Amino acid sequence: MAADGRIVIPVEYRRALGVQPGDEIMISLEEGEVHLSTRAQARKRAQDLVCRLVPQNRSLVDELIRERKAEAARG
């Protein structure tokens, strides 16, 4: 780690992540460990989680629309 707190990510790691200079990297702290990922990887993890938790025949969009219409009708 440099004196200013910067950390250099080795080239083989950057290649494995598919990142280039200037790309945005997501950083998280989980159980005392730092995790790096791209936005695409974070989005894929979130989508996978939703797919595991929400049945395929259920539309969250349709539910939201119904709820908003009901709220609007109430006034």
mmCIF file of the N, C-alpha and C atoms, coordinates in Angstrom:
data_MODEL
# 
_entry.id   MODEL 
# 
loop_
_atom_site.group_PDB 
_atom_site.id 
_atom_site.type_symbol 
_atom_site.label_atom_id 
_atom_site.label_alt_id 
_atom_site.label_comp_id 
_atom_site.label_asym_id 
_atom_site.label_entity_id 
_atom_site.label_seq_id 
_atom_site.pdbx_PDB_ins_code 
_atom_site.Cartn_x 
_atom_site.Cartn_y 
_atom_site.Cartn_z 
_atom_site.occupancy 
_atom_site.B_iso_or_equiv 
_atom_site.pdbx_formal_charge 
_atom_site.auth_seq_id 
_atom_site.auth_comp_id 
_atom_site.auth_asym_id 
_atom_site.auth_atom_id 
_atom_site.pdbx_PDB_model_num 
ATOM 1   N N  . MET A 1 1  ? 0.859   -1.165  0.000   1.00 0.00 ? 1  MET A N  1 
ATOM 2   C CA . MET A 1 1  ? 0.000   0.000   0.000   1.00 0.00 ? 1  MET A CA 1 
ATOM 3   C C  . MET A 1 1  ? 0.906   1.229   0.000   1.00 0.00 ? 1  MET A C  1 
ATOM 4   N N  . ALA A 1 2  ? 0.551   2.193   -0.823  1.00 0.00 ? 2  ALA A N  1 
ATOM 5   C CA . ALA A 1 2  ? 1.307   3.439   -0.890  1.00 0.00 ? 2  ALA A CA 1 
ATOM 6   C C  . ALA A 1 2  ? 0.980   4.311   0.317   1.00 0.00 ? 2  ALA A C  1 
ATOM 7   N N  . ALA A 1 3  ? 1.812   5.295   0.551   1.00 0.00 ? 3  ALA A N  1 
ATOM 8   C CA . ALA A 1 3  ? 1.623   6.192   1.702   1.00 0.00 ? 3  ALA A CA 1 
ATOM 9   C C  . ALA A 1 3  ? 0.284   6.909   1.654   1.00 0.00 ? 3  ALA A C  1 
ATOM 10  N N  . ASP A 1 4  ? -0.245  7.159   0.442   1.00 0.00 ? 4  ASP A N  1 
ATOM 11  C CA . ASP A 1 4  ? -1.537  7.858   0.320   1.00 0.00 ? 4  ASP A CA 1 
ATOM 12  C C  . ASP A 1 4  ? -2.729  6.908   0.372   1.00 0.00 ? 4  ASP A C  1 
ATOM 13  N N  . GLY A 1 5  ? -2.473  5.620   0.623   1.00 0.00 ? 5  GLY A N  1 
ATOM 14  C CA . GLY A 1 5  ? -3.553  4.642   0.755   1.00 0.00 ? 5  GLY A CA 1 
ATOM 15  C C  . GLY A 1 5  ? -3.915  3.924   -0.529  1.00 0.00 ? 5  GLY A C  1 
ATOM 16  N N  . ARG A 1 6  ? -3.264  4.245   -1.609  1.00 0.00 ? 6  ARG A N  1 
ATOM 17  C CA . ARG A 1 6  ? -3.568  3.593   -2.890  1.00 0.00 ? 6  ARG A CA 1 
ATOM 18  C C  . ARG A 1 6  ? -3.021  2.172   -2.906  1.00 0.00 ? 6  ARG A C  1 
ATOM 19  N N  . ILE A 1 7  ? -3.768  1.307   -3.564  1.00 0.00 ? 7  ILE A N  1 
ATOM 20  C CA . ILE A 1 7  ? -3.363  -0.084  -3.717  1.00 0.00 ? 7  ILE A CA 1 
ATOM 21  C C  . ILE A 1 7  ? -3.292  -0.389  -5.205  1.00 0.00 ? 7  ILE A C  1 
ATOM 22  N N  . VAL A 1 8  ? -2.227  -1.039  -5.619  1.00 0.00 ? 8  VAL A N  1 
ATOM 23  C CA . VAL A 1 8  ? -2.074  -1.440  -7.013  1.00 0.00 ? 8  VAL A CA 1 
ATOM 24  C C  . VAL A 1 8  ? -2.642  -2.840  -7.176  1.00 0.00 ? 8  VAL A C  1 
ATOM 25  N N  . ILE A 1 9  ? -3.527  -2.993  -8.157  1.00 0.00 ? 9  ILE A N  1 
ATOM 26  C CA . ILE A 1 9  ? -4.101  -4.304  -8.457  1.00 0.00 ? 9  ILE A CA 1 
ATOM 27  C C  . ILE A 1 9  ? -3.225  -4.930  -9.544  1.00 0.00 ? 9  ILE A C  1 
ATOM 28  N N  . PRO A 1 10 ? -2.643  -6.089  -9.281  1.00 0.00 ? 10 PRO A N  1 
ATOM 29  C CA . PRO A 1 10 ? -1.759  -6.724  -10.266 1.00 0.00 ? 10 PRO A CA 1 
ATOM 30  C C  . PRO A 1 10 ? -2.464  -6.951  -11.603 1.00 0.00 ? 10 PRO A C  1 
ATOM 31  N N  . VAL A 1 11 ? -1.699  -6.895  -12.679 1.00 0.00 ? 11 VAL A N  1 
ATOM 32  C CA . VAL A 1 11 ? -2.243  -6.987  -14.025 1.00 0.00 ? 11 VAL A CA 1 
ATOM 33  C C  . VAL A 1 11 ? -3.054  -8.269  -14.237 1.00 0.00 ? 11 VAL A C  1 
ATOM 34  N N  . GLU A 1 12 ? -2.608  -9.388  -13.686 1.00 0.00 ? 12 GLU A N  1 
ATOM 35  C CA . GLU A 1 12 ? -3.347  -10.639 -13.900 1.00 0.00 ? 12 GLU A CA 1 
ATOM 36  C C  . GLU A 1 12 ? -4.729  -10.592 -13.244 1.00 0.00 ? 12 GLU A C  1 
ATOM 37  N N  . TYR A 1 13 ? -4.853  -9.869  -12.150 1.00 0.00 ? 13 TYR A N  1 
ATOM 38  C CA . TYR A 1 13 ? -6.153  -9.711  -11.496 1.00 0.00 ? 13 TYR A CA 1 
ATOM 39  C C  . TYR A 1 13 ? -7.045  -8.788  -12.322 1.00 0.00 ? 13 TYR A C  1 
ATOM 40  N N  . ARG A 1 14 ? -6.452  -7.692  -12.821 1.00 0.00 ? 14 ARG A N  1 
ATOM 41  C CA . ARG A 1 14 ? -7.226  -6.767  -13.658 1.00 0.00 ? 14 ARG A CA 1 
ATOM 42  C C  . ARG A 1 14 ? -7.720  -7.470  -14.915 1.00 0.00 ? 14 ARG A C  1 
ATOM 43  N N  . ARG A 1 15 ? -6.886  -8.293  -15.494 1.00 0.00 ? 15 ARG A N  1 
ATOM 44  C CA . ARG A 1 15 ? -7.299  -9.050  -16.688 1.00 0.00 ? 15 ARG A CA 1 
ATOM 45  C C  . ARG A 1 15 ? -8.431  -10.017 -16.344 1.00 0.00 ? 15 ARG A C  1 
ATOM 46  N N  . ALA A 1 16 ? -8.302  -10.698 -15.212 1.00 0.00 ? 16 ALA A N  1 
ATOM 47  C CA . ALA A 1 16 ? -9.341  -11.655 -14.805 1.00 0.00 ? 16 ALA A CA 1 
ATOM 48  C C  . ALA A 1 16 ? -10.673 -10.947 -14.576 1.00 0.00 ? 16 ALA A C  1 
ATOM 49  N N  . LEU A 1 17 ? -10.614 -9.721  -14.054 1.00 0.00 ? 17 LEU A N  1 
ATOM 50  C CA . LEU A 1 17 ? -11.834 -8.934  -13.841 1.00 0.00 ? 17 LEU A CA 1 
ATOM 51  C C  . LEU A 1 17 ? -12.321 -8.289  -15.132 1.00 0.00 ? 17 LEU A C  1 
ATOM 52  N N  . GLY A 1 18 ? -11.432 -8.173  -16.106 1.00 0.00 ? 18 GLY A N  1 
ATOM 53  C CA . GLY A 1 18 ? -11.796 -7.533  -17.365 1.00 0.00 ? 18 GLY A CA 1 
ATOM 54  C C  . GLY A 1 18 ? -11.901 -6.020  -17.246 1.00 0.00 ? 18 GLY A C  1 
ATOM 55  N N  . VAL A 1 19 ? -11.072 -5.429  -16.382 1.00 0.00 ? 19 VAL A N  1 
ATOM 56  C CA . VAL A 1 19 ? -11.134 -3.984  -16.180 1.00 0.00 ? 19 VAL A CA 1 
ATOM 57  C C  . VAL A 1 19 ? -9.949  -3.287  -16.832 1.00 0.00 ? 19 VAL A C  1 
ATOM 58  N N  . GLN A 1 20 ? -10.211 -2.053  -17.218 1.00 0.00 ? 20 GLN A N  1 
ATOM 59  C CA . GLN A 1 20 ? -9.212  -1.192  -17.845 1.00 0.00 ? 20 GLN A CA 1 
ATOM 60  C C  . GLN A 1 20 ? -9.041  0.057   -16.988 1.00 0.00 ? 20 GLN A C  1 
ATOM 61  N N  . PRO A 1 21 ? -7.935  0.772   -17.166 1.00 0.00 ? 21 PRO A N  1 
ATOM 62  C CA . PRO A 1 21 ? -7.775  2.034   -16.433 1.00 0.00 ? 21 PRO A CA 1 
ATOM 63  C C  . PRO A 1 21 ? -8.980  2.951   -16.671 1.00 0.00 ? 21 PRO A C  1 
ATOM 64  N N  . GLY A 1 22 ? -9.497  3.518   -15.597 1.00 0.00 ? 22 GLY A N  1 
ATOM 65  C CA . GLY A 1 22 ? -10.651 4.400   -15.682 1.00 0.00 ? 22 GLY A CA 1 
ATOM 66  C C  . GLY A 1 22 ? -11.980 3.713   -15.441 1.00 0.00 ? 22 GLY A C  1 
ATOM 67  N N  . ASP A 1 23 ? -12.026 2.379   -15.496 1.00 0.00 ? 23 ASP A N  1 
ATOM 68  C CA . ASP A 1 23 ? -13.267 1.655   -15.228 1.00 0.00 ? 23 ASP A CA 1 
ATOM 69  C C  . ASP A 1 23 ? -13.646 1.803   -13.756 1.00 0.00 ? 23 ASP A C  1 
ATOM 70  N N  . GLU A 1 24 ? -14.961 1.755   -13.490 1.00 0.00 ? 24 GLU A N  1 
ATOM 71  C CA . GLU A 1 24 ? -15.428 1.793   -12.105 1.00 0.00 ? 24 GLU A CA 1 
ATOM 72  C C  . GLU A 1 24 ? -15.375 0.388   -11.511 1.00 0.00 ? 24 GLU A C  1 
ATOM 73  N N  . ILE A 1 25 ? -14.910 0.308   -10.286 1.00 0.00 ? 25 ILE A N  1 
ATOM 74  C CA . ILE A 1 25 ? -14.818 -0.952  -9.557  1.00 0.00 ? 25 ILE A CA 1 
ATOM 75  C C  . ILE A 1 25 ? -15.675 -0.823  -8.304  1.00 0.00 ? 25 ILE A C  1 
ATOM 76  N N  . MET A 1 26 ? -16.430 -1.866  -8.014  1.00 0.00 ? 26 MET A N  1 
ATOM 77  C CA . MET A 1 26 ? -17.218 -1.910  -6.786  1.00 0.00 ? 26 MET A CA 1 
ATOM 78  C C  . MET A 1 26 ? -16.312 -2.512  -5.706  1.00 0.00 ? 26 MET A C  1 
ATOM 79  N N  . ILE A 1 27 ? -16.324 -1.924  -4.526  1.00 0.00 ? 27 ILE A N  1 
ATOM 80  C CA . ILE A 1 27 ? -15.529 -2.436  -3.423  1.00 0.00 ? 27 ILE A CA 1 
ATOM 81  C C  . ILE A 1 27 ? -16.445 -2.636  -2.226  1.00 0.00 ? 27 ILE A C  1 
ATOM 82  N N  . SER A 1 28 ? -16.298 -3.772  -1.567  1.00 0.00 ? 28 SER A N  1 
ATOM 83  C CA . SER A 1 28 ? -17.126 -4.036  -0.390  1.00 0.00 ? 28 SER A CA 1 
ATOM 84  C C  . SER A 1 28 ? -16.276 -4.705  0.682   1.00 0.00 ? 28 SER A C  1 
ATOM 85  N N  . LEU A 1 29 ? -16.708 -4.543  1.901   1.00 0.00 ? 29 LEU A N  1 
ATOM 86  C CA . LEU A 1 29 ? -16.049 -5.153  3.042   1.00 0.00 ? 29 LEU A CA 1 
ATOM 87  C C  . LEU A 1 29 ? -16.993 -6.199  3.597   1.00 0.00 ? 29 LEU A C  1 
ATOM 88  N N  . GLU A 1 30 ? -16.566 -7.453  3.561   1.00 0.00 ? 30 GLU A N  1 
ATOM 89  C CA . GLU A 1 30 ? -17.398 -8.565  4.011   1.00 0.00 ? 30 GLU A CA 1 
ATOM 90  C C  . GLU A 1 30 ? -16.600 -9.440  4.959   1.00 0.00 ? 30 GLU A C  1 
ATOM 91  N N  . GLU A 1 31 ? -17.047 -9.480  6.194   1.00 0.00 ? 31 GLU A N  1 
ATOM 92  C CA . GLU A 1 31 ? -16.408 -10.298 7.219   1.00 0.00 ? 31 GLU A CA 1 
ATOM 93  C C  . GLU A 1 31 ? -14.904 -10.042 7.290   1.00 0.00 ? 31 GLU A C  1 
ATOM 94  N N  . GLY A 1 32 ? -14.539 -8.760  7.267   1.00 0.00 ? 32 GLY A N  1 
ATOM 95  C CA . GLY A 1 32 ? -13.142 -8.390  7.412   1.00 0.00 ? 32 GLY A CA 1 
ATOM 96  C C  . GLY A 1 32 ? -12.300 -8.553  6.161   1.00 0.00 ? 32 GLY A C  1 
ATOM 97  N N  . GLU A 1 33 ? -12.929 -8.848  5.024   1.00 0.00 ? 33 GLU A N  1 
ATOM 98  C CA . GLU A 1 33 ? -12.210 -9.001  3.763   1.00 0.00 ? 33 GLU A CA 1 
ATOM 99  C C  . GLU A 1 33 ? -12.705 -7.970  2.763   1.00 0.00 ? 33 GLU A C  1 
ATOM 100 N N  . VAL A 1 34 ? -11.782 -7.460  1.950   1.00 0.00 ? 34 VAL A N  1 
ATOM 101 C CA . VAL A 1 34 ? -12.135 -6.518  0.895   1.00 0.00 ? 34 VAL A CA 1 
ATOM 102 C C  . VAL A 1 34 ? -12.407 -7.320  -0.371  1.00 0.00 ? 34 VAL A C  1 
ATOM 103 N N  . HIS A 1 35 ? -13.547 -7.026  -1.021  1.00 0.00 ? 35 HIS A N  1 
ATOM 104 C CA . HIS A 1 35 ? -13.929 -7.699  -2.264  1.00 0.00 ? 35 HIS A CA 1 
ATOM 105 C C  . HIS A 1 35 ? -14.066 -6.661  -3.369  1.00 0.00 ? 35 HIS A C  1 
ATOM 106 N N  . LEU A 1 36 ? -13.479 -6.951  -4.518  1.00 0.00 ? 36 LEU A N  1 
ATOM 107 C CA . LEU A 1 36 ? -13.574 -6.087  -5.685  1.00 0.00 ? 36 LEU A CA 1 
ATOM 108 C C  . LEU A 1 36 ? -14.398 -6.783  -6.750  1.00 0.00 ? 36 LEU A C  1 
ATOM 109 N N  . SER A 1 37 ? -15.227 -6.012  -7.439  1.00 0.00 ? 37 SER A N  1 
ATOM 110 C CA . SER A 1 37 ? -15.982 -6.569  -8.562  1.00 0.00 ? 37 SER A CA 1 
ATOM 111 C C  . SER A 1 37 ? -16.345 -5.438  -9.512  1.00 0.00 ? 37 SER A C  1 
ATOM 112 N N  . THR A 1 38 ? -16.720 -5.815  -10.708 1.00 0.00 ? 38 THR A N  1 
ATOM 113 C CA . THR A 1 38 ? -17.186 -4.830  -11.671 1.00 0.00 ? 38 THR A CA 1 
ATOM 114 C C  . THR A 1 38 ? -18.668 -4.593  -11.433 1.00 0.00 ? 38 THR A C  1 
ATOM 115 N N  . ARG A 1 39 ? -19.192 -3.519  -12.027 1.00 0.00 ? 39 ARG A N  1 
ATOM 116 C CA . ARG A 1 39 ? -20.638 -3.264  -11.930 1.00 0.00 ? 39 ARG A CA 1 
ATOM 117 C C  . ARG A 1 39 ? -21.422 -4.423  -12.528 1.00 0.00 ? 39 ARG A C  1 
ATOM 118 N N  . ALA A 1 40 ? -20.937 -4.957  -13.636 1.00 0.00 ? 40 ALA A N  1 
ATOM 119 C CA . ALA A 1 40 ? -21.629 -6.072  -14.298 1.00 0.00 ? 40 ALA A CA 1 
ATOM 120 C C  . ALA A 1 40 ? -21.686 -7.283  -13.382 1.00 0.00 ? 40 ALA A C  1 
ATOM 121 N N  . GLN A 1 41 ? -20.600 -7.579  -12.685 1.00 0.00 ? 41 GLN A N  1 
ATOM 122 C CA . GLN A 1 41 ? -20.587 -8.713  -11.763 1.00 0.00 ? 41 GLN A CA 1 
ATOM 123 C C  . GLN A 1 41 ? -21.536 -8.487  -10.594 1.00 0.00 ? 41 GLN A C  1 
ATOM 124 N N  . ALA A 1 42 ? -21.564 -7.274  -10.055 1.00 0.00 ? 42 ALA A N  1 
ATOM 125 C CA . ALA A 1 42 ? -22.466 -6.961  -8.944  1.00 0.00 ? 42 ALA A CA 1 
ATOM 126 C C  . ALA A 1 42 ? -23.918 -7.061  -9.390  1.00 0.00 ? 42 ALA A C  1 
ATOM 127 N N  . ARG A 1 43 ? -24.215 -6.552  -10.596 1.00 0.00 ? 43 ARG A N  1 
ATOM 128 C CA . ARG A 1 43 ? -25.572 -6.633  -11.135 1.00 0.00 ? 43 ARG A CA 1 
ATOM 129 C C  . ARG A 1 43 ? -25.989 -8.097  -11.316 1.00 0.00 ? 43 ARG A C  1 
ATOM 130 N N  . LYS A 1 44 ? -25.085 -8.927  -11.830 1.00 0.00 ? 44 LYS A N  1 
ATOM 131 C CA . LYS A 1 44 ? -25.382 -10.350 -12.052 1.00 0.00 ? 44 LYS A CA 1 
ATOM 132 C C  . LYS A 1 44 ? -25.667 -11.042 -10.722 1.00 0.00 ? 44 LYS A C  1 
ATOM 133 N N  . ARG A 1 45 ? -24.887 -10.730 -9.688  1.00 0.00 ? 45 ARG A N  1 
ATOM 134 C CA . ARG A 1 45 ? -25.135 -11.329 -8.363  1.00 0.00 ? 45 ARG A CA 1 
ATOM 135 C C  . ARG A 1 45 ? -26.510 -10.941 -7.843  1.00 0.00 ? 45 ARG A C  1 
ATOM 136 N N  . ALA A 1 46 ? -26.883 -9.661  -8.012  1.00 0.00 ? 46 ALA A N  1 
ATOM 137 C CA . ALA A 1 46 ? -28.197 -9.185  -7.555  1.00 0.00 ? 46 ALA A CA 1 
ATOM 138 C C  . ALA A 1 46 ? -29.310 -9.878  -8.329  1.00 0.00 ? 46 ALA A C  1 
ATOM 139 N N  . GLN A 1 47 ? -29.152 -10.015 -9.635  1.00 0.00 ? 47 GLN A N  1 
ATOM 140 C CA . GLN A 1 47 ? -30.166 -10.690 -10.449 1.00 0.00 ? 47 GLN A CA 1 
ATOM 141 C C  . GLN A 1 47 ? -30.303 -12.152 -10.042 1.00 0.00 ? 47 GLN A C  1 
ATOM 142 N N  . ASP A 1 48 ? -29.186 -12.815 -9.801  1.00 0.00 ? 48 ASP A N  1 
ATOM 143 C CA . ASP A 1 48 ? -29.221 -14.221 -9.372  1.00 0.00 ? 48 ASP A CA 1 
ATOM 144 C C  . ASP A 1 48 ? -29.946 -14.370 -8.038  1.00 0.00 ? 48 ASP A C  1 
ATOM 145 N N  . LEU A 1 49 ? -29.704 -13.431 -7.125  1.00 0.00 ? 49 LEU A N  1 
ATOM 146 C CA . LEU A 1 49 ? -30.367 -13.473 -5.819  1.00 0.00 ? 49 LEU A CA 1 
ATOM 147 C C  . LEU A 1 49 ? -31.875 -13.325 -5.978  1.00 0.00 ? 49 LEU A C  1 
ATOM 148 N N  . VAL A 1 50 ? -32.305 -12.359 -6.783  1.00 0.00 ? 50 VAL A N  1 
ATOM 149 C CA . VAL A 1 50 ? -33.736 -12.153 -7.006  1.00 0.00 ? 50 VAL A CA 1 
ATOM 150 C C  . VAL A 1 50 ? -34.354 -13.397 -7.648  1.00 0.00 ? 50 VAL A C  1 
ATOM 151 N N  . CYS A 1 51 ? -33.662 -13.989 -8.604  1.00 0.00 ? 51 CYS A N  1 
ATOM 152 C CA . CYS A 1 51 ? -34.187 -15.194 -9.271  1.00 0.00 ? 51 CYS A CA 1 
ATOM 153 C C  . CYS A 1 51 ? -34.359 -16.348 -8.288  1.00 0.00 ? 51 CYS A C  1 
ATOM 154 N N  . ARG A 1 52 ? -33.473 -16.441 -7.303  1.00 0.00 ? 52 ARG A N  1 
ATOM 155 C CA . ARG A 1 52 ? -33.593 -17.515 -6.310  1.00 0.00 ? 52 ARG A CA 1 
ATOM 156 C C  . ARG A 1 52 ? -34.747 -17.259 -5.343  1.00 0.00 ? 52 ARG A C  1 
ATOM 157 N N  . LEU A 1 53 ? -35.043 -15.983 -5.080  1.00 0.00 ? 53 LEU A N  1 
ATOM 158 C CA . LEU A 1 53 ? -36.038 -15.635 -4.064  1.00 0.00 ? 53 LEU A CA 1 
ATOM 159 C C  . LEU A 1 53 ? -37.444 -15.423 -4.602  1.00 0.00 ? 53 LEU A C  1 
ATOM 160 N N  . VAL A 1 54 ? -37.565 -15.104 -5.893  1.00 0.00 ? 54 VAL A N  1 
ATOM 161 C CA . VAL A 1 54 ? -38.872 -14.793 -6.474  1.00 0.00 ? 54 VAL A CA 1 
ATOM 162 C C  . VAL A 1 54 ? -39.254 -15.897 -7.459  1.00 0.00 ? 54 VAL A C  1 
ATOM 163 N N  . PRO A 1 55 ? -40.424 -16.536 -7.266  1.00 0.00 ? 55 PRO A N  1 
ATOM 164 C CA . PRO A 1 55 ? -40.853 -17.583 -8.192  1.00 0.00 ? 55 PRO A CA 1 
ATOM 165 C C  . PRO A 1 55 ? -40.937 -17.052 -9.629  1.00 0.00 ? 55 PRO A C  1 
ATOM 166 N N  . GLN A 1 56 ? -40.647 -17.904 -10.600 1.00 0.00 ? 56 GLN A N  1 
ATOM 167 C CA . GLN A 1 56 ? -40.631 -17.496 -12.008 1.00 0.00 ? 56 GLN A CA 1 
ATOM 168 C C  . GLN A 1 56 ? -41.980 -16.973 -12.495 1.00 0.00 ? 56 GLN A C  1 
ATOM 169 N N  . ASN A 1 57 ? -43.066 -17.509 -11.964 1.00 0.00 ? 57 ASN A N  1 
ATOM 170 C CA . ASN A 1 57 ? -44.395 -17.096 -12.440 1.00 0.00 ? 57 ASN A CA 1 
ATOM 171 C C  . ASN A 1 57 ? -44.903 -15.825 -11.747 1.00 0.00 ? 57 ASN A C  1 
ATOM 172 N N  . ARG A 1 58 ? -44.072 -15.176 -10.963 1.00 0.00 ? 58 ARG A N  1 
ATOM 173 C CA . ARG A 1 58 ? -44.463 -13.962 -10.234 1.00 0.00 ? 58 ARG A CA 1 
ATOM 174 C C  . ARG A 1 58 ? -43.784 -12.752 -10.876 1.00 0.00 ? 58 ARG A C  1 
ATOM 175 N N  . SER A 1 59 ? -44.573 -11.732 -11.179 1.00 0.00 ? 59 SER A N  1 
ATOM 176 C CA . SER A 1 59 ? -44.029 -10.518 -11.780 1.00 0.00 ? 59 SER A CA 1 
ATOM 177 C C  . SER A 1 59 ? -44.015 -9.392  -10.749 1.00 0.00 ? 59 SER A C  1 
ATOM 178 N N  . LEU A 1 60 ? -42.819 -9.022  -10.317 1.00 0.00 ? 60 LEU A N  1 
ATOM 179 C CA . LEU A 1 60 ? -42.701 -7.928  -9.360  1.00 0.00 ? 60 LEU A CA 1 
ATOM 180 C C  . LEU A 1 60 ? -43.128 -6.605  -9.986  1.00 0.00 ? 60 LEU A C  1 
ATOM 181 N N  . VAL A 1 61 ? -42.909 -6.459  -11.274 1.00 0.00 ? 61 VAL A N  1 
ATOM 182 C CA . VAL A 1 61 ? -43.323 -5.242  -11.974 1.00 0.00 ? 61 VAL A CA 1 
ATOM 183 C C  . VAL A 1 61 ? -44.843 -5.118  -11.951 1.00 0.00 ? 61 VAL A C  1 
ATOM 184 N N  . ASP A 1 62 ? -45.538 -6.212  -12.289 1.00 0.00 ? 62 ASP A N  1 
ATOM 185 C CA . ASP A 1 62 ? -47.004 -6.185  -12.274 1.00 0.00 ? 62 ASP A CA 1 
ATOM 186 C C  . ASP A 1 62 ? -47.533 -5.885  -10.872 1.00 0.00 ? 62 ASP A C  1 
ATOM 187 N N  . GLU A 1 63 ? -46.904 -6.465  -9.856  1.00 0.00 ? 63 GLU A N  1 
ATOM 188 C CA . GLU A 1 63 ? -47.319 -6.207  -8.479  1.00 0.00 ? 63 GLU A CA 1 
ATOM 189 C C  . GLU A 1 63 ? -47.136 -4.737  -8.119  1.00 0.00 ? 63 GLU A C  1 
ATOM 190 N N  . LEU A 1 64 ? -46.019 -4.160  -8.514  1.00 0.00 ? 64 LEU A N  1 
ATOM 191 C CA . LEU A 1 64 ? -45.767 -2.757  -8.230  1.00 0.00 ? 64 LEU A CA 1 
ATOM 192 C C  . LEU A 1 64 ? -46.794 -1.857  -8.924  1.00 0.00 ? 64 LEU A C  1 
ATOM 193 N N  . ILE A 1 65 ? -47.085 -2.153  -10.171 1.00 0.00 ? 65 ILE A N  1 
ATOM 194 C CA . ILE A 1 65 ? -48.083 -1.366  -10.904 1.00 0.00 ? 65 ILE A CA 1 
ATOM 195 C C  . ILE A 1 65 ? -49.440 -1.450  -10.224 1.00 0.00 ? 65 ILE A C  1 
ATOM 196 N N  . ARG A 1 66 ? -49.866 -2.664  -9.822  1.00 0.00 ? 66 ARG A N  1 
ATOM 197 C CA . ARG A 1 66 ? -51.144 -2.831  -9.121  1.00 0.00 ? 66 ARG A CA 1 
ATOM 198 C C  . ARG A 1 66 ? -51.162 -2.014  -7.827  1.00 0.00 ? 66 ARG A C  1 
ATOM 199 N N  . GLU A 1 67 ? -50.065 -2.076  -7.074  1.00 0.00 ? 67 GLU A N  1 
ATOM 200 C CA . GLU A 1 67 ? -49.995 -1.332  -5.813  1.00 0.00 ? 67 GLU A CA 1 
ATOM 201 C C  . GLU A 1 67 ? -50.081 0.167   -6.047  1.00 0.00 ? 67 GLU A C  1 
ATOM 202 N N  . ARG A 1 68 ? -49.387 0.666   -7.070  1.00 0.00 ? 68 ARG A N  1 
ATOM 203 C CA . ARG A 1 68 ? -49.409 2.104   -7.354  1.00 0.00 ? 68 ARG A CA 1 
ATOM 204 C C  . ARG A 1 68 ? -50.791 2.548   -7.794  1.00 0.00 ? 68 ARG A C  1 
ATOM 205 N N  . LYS A 1 69 ? -51.467 1.727   -8.598  1.00 0.00 ? 69 LYS A N  1 
ATOM 206 C CA . LYS A 1 69 ? -52.822 2.063   -9.040  1.00 0.00 ? 69 LYS A CA 1 
ATOM 207 C C  . LYS A 1 69 ? -53.770 2.090   -7.855  1.00 0.00 ? 69 LYS A C  1 
ATOM 208 N N  . ALA A 1 70 ? -53.623 1.125   -6.949  1.00 0.00 ? 70 ALA A N  1 
ATOM 209 C CA . ALA A 1 70 ? -54.472 1.085   -5.756  1.00 0.00 ? 70 ALA A CA 1 
ATOM 210 C C  . ALA A 1 70 ? -54.226 2.313   -4.878  1.00 0.00 ? 70 ALA A C  1 
ATOM 211 N N  . GLU A 1 71 ? -52.969 2.698   -4.730  1.00 0.00 ? 71 GLU A N  1 
ATOM 212 C CA . GLU A 1 71 ? -52.646 3.895   -3.946  1.00 0.00 ? 71 GLU A CA 1 
ATOM 213 C C  . GLU A 1 71 ? -53.262 5.144   -4.587  1.00 0.00 ? 71 GLU A C  1 
ATOM 214 N N  . ALA A 1 72 ? -53.150 5.244   -5.900  1.00 0.00 ? 72 ALA A N  1 
ATOM 215 C CA . ALA A 1 72 ? -53.689 6.404   -6.616  1.00 0.00 ? 72 ALA A CA 1 
ATOM 216 C C  . ALA A 1 72 ? -55.209 6.453   -6.484  1.00 0.00 ? 72 ALA A C  1 
ATOM 217 N N  . ALA A 1 73 ? -55.867 5.294   -6.516  1.00 0.00 ? 73 ALA A N  1 
ATOM 218 C CA . ALA A 1 73 ? -57.320 5.244   -6.411  1.00 0.00 ? 73 ALA A CA 1 
ATOM 219 C C  . ALA A 1 73 ? -57.787 5.661   -5.013  1.00 0.00 ? 73 ALA A C  1 
ATOM 220 N N  . ARG A 1 74 ? -56.967 5.368   -4.005  1.00 0.00 ? 74 ARG A N  1 
ATOM 221 C CA . ARG A 1 74 ? -57.316 5.738   -2.620  1.00 0.00 ? 74 ARG A CA 1 
ATOM 222 C C  . ARG A 1 74 ? -57.170 7.232   -2.391  1.00 0.00 ? 74 ARG A C  1 
ATOM 223 N N  . GLY A 1 75 ? -56.374 7.867   -3.233  1.00 0.00 ? 75 GLY A N  1 
ATOM 224 C CA . GLY A 1 75 ? -56.384 9.276   -3.138  1.00 0.00 ? 75 GLY A CA 1 
ATOM 225 C C  . GLY A 1 75 ? -55.224 10.039  -2.871  1.00 0.00 ? 75 GLY A C  1 
# 
